Amino acid sequence: MLAGVMLKMGTYGILHFCLPLFPSAARACAPWIGVLAIIGIVYGSLVALVQPNLKKLVAYTSVAHLGFVVLGIFSFTQQGLDGAVYQMLNHGVSTGALFLFVGILYERRHSLEIVDYGGVATVAPWLATAFLVTTLASIGLPTLNNFVGEFLVLQGTAIANFTWAAWASVGVILSACYMLWMYQRVFYGEAGAEVRSHIPDLNLREWAAILPLIVMMVWMGVYSQSFLPPVGKNTARVLEQTNVNVPYRVQIPAPAKPQPTEVADAH
């Protein structure tokens, strides 16, 4: 509910209420909000990097991912808005799957502390494989869903302000650091007695919940055109509404001077 629905309510309100109702104010505040979004991306990533708790780590990844969404919206470019909406969909799938995996691990081990795990891949290889696919999707590996959204956001942001895109790309690097480090500590290493006795592999009921999410990650990463055309249609309308009160400078070209041959013919 948190990853799939609740976190999207704020960005949905920004996109469909704040921007159309207050276009001039939104554009005037865009530099400040863009800076706050970048701070959220970097700060959320750094806090996730030092988290000893699995659920808190996944929660702080949401701070960073939603920073990308806000940054894409306030770039006021077609690519940025498309990437922001697509990233909202991606986040609901990949981070929702991460929370599901954390719940599966907690149900087995009854602990959320990373130090209580280690060597899970030895006793539950299919759980480790499915978790790895979700981890790679979360950090934006190409052919998986988050790559498309983050790429469009960074592309649109670079059009509006290249410095913003450069700082936001730091969050992409940090996401690979904290997610892969967490995966290494949980699934690799020597499996202790508690892990061997309490963590079985995935059962059919859990596969039924996880497999559709993995299919969506691959589908949204490989065939994004099944989602982007309707997204682009709606974001183009929102972008057009924000241009209502934007001042335009019209430059009238000077009339062309007649050529000497034309002057002679006129005489």
C-alpha positions as CSV (number, residue, x, y, z in Angstrom):
1,M,0.0,0.0,0.0
2,L,2.8,2.4,0.8
3,A,4.9,1.8,-2.3
4,G,2.0,1.2,-4.7
5,V,-0.5,3.8,-3.7
6,M,0.3,6.1,-0.8
7,L,3.6,7.6,-2.1
8,K,2.0,8.4,-5.5
9,M,-0.8,10.5,-4.0
10,G,1.6,13.5,-3.5
11,T,3.2,13.4,-6.9
12,Y,-0.2,12.8,-8.5
13,G,-1.5,15.9,-6.8
14,I,1.5,18.0,-7.9
15,L,1.0,16.8,-11.5
16,H,-2.7,17.2,-11.8
17,F,-3.6,20.0,-9.4
18,C,-0.6,22.1,-8.5
19,L,0.7,22.5,-12.1
20,P,-2.6,23.2,-13.9
21,L,-4.0,25.4,-11.2
22,F,-0.9,27.5,-10.4
23,P,1.3,27.3,-13.6
24,S,3.2,30.6,-13.0
25,A,3.9,29.8,-9.3
26,A,5.0,26.3,-10.2
27,R,7.5,27.6,-12.8
28,A,8.7,30.4,-10.4
29,C,9.3,27.8,-7.6
30,A,10.8,25.2,-10.0
31,P,14.5,26.0,-9.2
32,W,13.9,25.7,-5.4
33,I,11.9,22.5,-5.8
34,G,14.5,21.0,-8.2
35,V,17.2,21.6,-5.6
36,L,15.0,20.0,-2.8
37,A,14.4,17.0,-5.1
38,I,18.1,16.6,-5.6
39,I,18.7,16.9,-1.9
40,G,16.1,14.2,-1.4
41,I,17.8,11.9,-3.9
42,V,21.3,12.2,-2.4
43,Y,20.2,12.4,1.2
44,G,17.8,9.4,0.9
45,S,20.5,7.4,-0.8
46,L,23.1,8.2,1.8
47,V,20.8,7.3,4.7
48,A,19.8,4.1,3.0
49,L,23.5,3.2,2.6
50,V,24.0,3.1,6.4
51,Q,20.8,1.4,7.4
52,P,21.2,-1.8,9.4
53,N,17.4,-2.6,9.1
54,L,16.0,-4.1,5.9
55,K,12.7,-2.4,5.9
56,K,14.1,1.0,6.8
57,L,16.6,0.6,3.9
58,V,13.8,-0.1,1.4
59,A,11.8,2.8,2.8
60,Y,14.7,5.2,2.3
61,T,15.1,4.0,-1.3
62,S,11.6,5.3,-1.8
63,V,12.7,8.8,-0.7
64,A,15.4,8.8,-3.4
65,H,13.0,7.4,-6.1
66,L,10.3,9.9,-5.4
67,G,13.0,12.6,-5.6
68,F,13.5,11.6,-9.2
69,V,9.7,11.9,-9.8
70,V,9.6,15.4,-8.4
71,L,12.7,16.4,-10.4
72,G,11.1,15.1,-13.6
73,I,7.9,17.0,-13.0
74,F,9.6,20.3,-12.3
75,S,11.9,20.1,-15.3
76,F,8.8,21.1,-17.3
77,T,9.9,19.0,-20.3
78,Q,8.0,16.3,-22.1
79,Q,10.7,13.7,-21.4
80,G,10.9,14.7,-17.8
81,L,7.1,14.5,-17.2
82,D,6.9,11.2,-19.1
83,G,9.7,9.8,-17.0
84,A,8.2,11.0,-13.8
85,V,4.9,9.3,-14.4
86,Y,6.6,6.1,-15.6
87,Q,8.8,6.1,-12.6
88,M,5.7,6.3,-10.4
89,L,4.5,3.1,-12.0
90,N,8.0,1.5,-11.8
91,H,8.3,2.3,-8.1
92,G,5.0,0.7,-7.3
93,V,6.2,-2.5,-8.9
94,S,9.9,-2.8,-7.9
95,T,9.7,-1.3,-4.4
96,G,6.5,-3.1,-3.7
97,A,8.3,-6.3,-4.6
98,L,11.2,-5.4,-2.3
99,F,8.8,-4.9,0.6
100,L,7.2,-8.3,-0.3
101,F,10.6,-10.0,-0.1
102,V,11.4,-8.3,3.2
103,G,8.1,-9.6,4.5
104,I,9.0,-13.1,3.3
105,L,12.4,-13.0,5.0
106,Y,10.9,-11.6,8.2
107,E,8.2,-14.4,8.2
108,R,11.0,-16.9,8.2
109,R,13.7,-15.4,10.4
110,H,11.6,-13.0,12.5
111,S,14.2,-10.3,12.2
112,L,14.8,-7.3,10.0
113,E,18.4,-6.7,11.0
114,I,20.8,-7.4,8.2
115,V,23.4,-8.8,10.6
116,D,21.0,-11.7,11.4
117,Y,21.2,-13.0,7.8
118,G,24.0,-14.1,5.5
119,G,24.3,-17.1,3.2
120,V,20.6,-17.1,2.4
121,A,21.4,-18.0,-1.2
122,T,22.8,-21.3,0.0
123,V,19.6,-22.5,1.5
124,A,17.1,-20.6,-0.7
125,P,18.6,-20.2,-4.2
126,W,15.3,-19.3,-5.9
127,L,14.5,-16.7,-3.3
128,A,18.0,-15.2,-3.9
129,T,17.4,-15.2,-7.7
130,A,14.1,-13.5,-7.5
131,F,15.4,-11.0,-5.0
132,L,18.4,-10.2,-7.3
133,V,16.1,-9.5,-10.3
134,T,14.1,-7.1,-8.1
135,T,17.3,-5.5,-6.8
136,L,18.7,-4.9,-10.3
137,A,15.3,-3.4,-11.3
138,S,15.5,-1.0,-8.4
139,I,18.9,0.2,-9.3
140,G,17.9,0.8,-12.9
141,L,19.6,-2.0,-14.9
142,P,18.8,-1.7,-18.6
143,T,16.0,-4.1,-19.8
144,L,14.3,-3.6,-16.5
145,N,11.6,-1.1,-15.6
146,N,13.4,1.6,-13.5
147,F,16.0,2.2,-16.2
148,V,13.4,3.7,-18.6
149,G,11.9,6.0,-16.0
150,E,15.2,7.3,-14.6
151,F,16.7,7.7,-18.1
152,L,13.7,9.9,-19.2
153,V,13.9,11.9,-16.0
154,L,17.6,12.6,-16.4
155,Q,17.2,13.3,-20.1
156,G,14.4,15.9,-19.5
157,T,16.3,17.4,-16.5
158,A,19.5,17.7,-18.7
159,I,17.4,19.7,-21.2
160,A,16.2,22.1,-18.5
161,N,19.4,22.2,-16.4
162,F,22.4,20.0,-17.0
163,T,23.8,20.7,-13.5
164,W,20.7,19.2,-11.9
165,A,21.0,16.1,-14.1
166,A,24.7,15.7,-13.0
167,W,23.8,15.8,-9.3
168,A,20.8,13.6,-9.7
169,S,22.9,10.9,-11.5
170,V,24.9,10.6,-8.2
171,G,21.7,9.0,-6.8
172,V,21.9,6.4,-9.5
173,I,25.4,5.4,-8.4
174,L,24.5,5.4,-4.7
175,S,21.5,3.2,-5.4
176,A,23.7,0.6,-6.8
177,C,26.0,0.9,-3.8
178,Y,23.4,0.4,-1.1
179,M,21.3,-2.2,-2.8
180,L,24.1,-4.4,-3.9
181,W,25.8,-4.1,-0.6
182,M,22.6,-5.1,1.2
183,Y,22.2,-8.1,-1.2
184,Q,25.8,-9.2,-0.5
185,R,25.3,-9.1,3.3
186,V,22.0,-10.9,3.2
187,F,22.5,-13.6,0.6
188,Y,26.2,-14.3,0.4
189,G,28.7,-15.6,2.9
190,E,28.4,-18.5,5.2
191,A,24.9,-19.6,6.3
192,G,24.6,-19.7,10.0
193,A,22.6,-22.3,12.0
194,E,19.5,-20.0,12.3
195,V,19.5,-19.3,8.6
196,R,19.8,-23.0,7.7
197,S,17.0,-24.0,10.0
198,H,14.5,-21.2,9.5
199,I,14.7,-20.0,5.9
200,P,13.3,-22.5,3.3
201,D,13.0,-21.6,-0.4
202,L,9.9,-20.0,-2.0
203,N,6.7,-22.0,-2.1
204,L,4.0,-22.0,-4.7
205,R,1.9,-19.4,-2.9
206,E,4.9,-17.0,-2.7
207,W,5.7,-17.6,-6.4
208,A,2.2,-16.7,-7.3
209,A,2.6,-13.3,-5.6
210,I,6.2,-12.6,-6.9
211,L,6.1,-13.9,-10.5
212,P,3.6,-11.3,-11.9
213,L,5.8,-8.5,-10.4
214,I,8.9,-9.9,-12.1
215,V,7.1,-10.2,-15.4
216,M,6.0,-6.6,-15.1
217,M,9.6,-5.4,-14.4
218,V,10.8,-7.1,-17.6
219,W,7.8,-6.0,-19.7
220,M,8.0,-2.4,-18.6
221,G,11.8,-2.4,-19.2
222,V,11.7,-4.1,-22.6
223,Y,8.5,-2.9,-24.2
224,S,7.9,0.5,-22.6
225,Q,6.0,1.7,-25.7
226,S,2.9,-0.3,-24.5
227,F,2.8,2.3,-21.6
228,L,4.4,5.5,-22.8
229,P,2.0,6.7,-25.5
230,P,-1.0,7.2,-23.2
231,V,1.3,8.6,-20.6
232,G,2.8,11.1,-23.1
233,K,-0.7,12.1,-24.2
234,N,-1.7,13.1,-20.7
235,T,1.6,14.7,-19.7
236,A,1.5,16.8,-22.9
237,R,-1.8,18.2,-21.9
238,V,-0.5,19.1,-18.4
239,L,2.6,20.7,-19.9
240,E,0.4,22.8,-22.3
241,Q,-1.7,23.9,-19.3
242,T,1.4,25.2,-17.5
243,N,2.3,27.3,-20.5
244,V,-0.7,29.6,-20.1
245,N,0.8,32.4,-18.1
246,V,4.4,32.0,-19.3
247,P,5.7,35.3,-20.9
248,Y,6.7,34.9,-24.5
249,R,9.1,37.2,-26.4
250,V,8.1,37.5,-30.1
251,Q,10.9,38.6,-32.4
252,I,9.7,40.0,-35.8
253,P,12.4,39.4,-38.5
254,A,13.6,42.4,-40.4
255,P,12.4,42.7,-44.0
256,A,14.8,41.4,-46.5
257,K,16.7,44.0,-48.5
258,P,16.1,43.9,-52.3
259,Q,18.9,42.6,-54.4
260,P,20.6,45.0,-56.9
261,T,19.2,43.2,-59.9
262,E,15.7,43.6,-58.5
263,V,16.3,47.3,-58.1
264,A,17.4,47.7,-61.7
265,D,14.4,45.8,-63.0
266,A,12.1,48.0,-61.0
267,H,13.7,51.1,-62.7
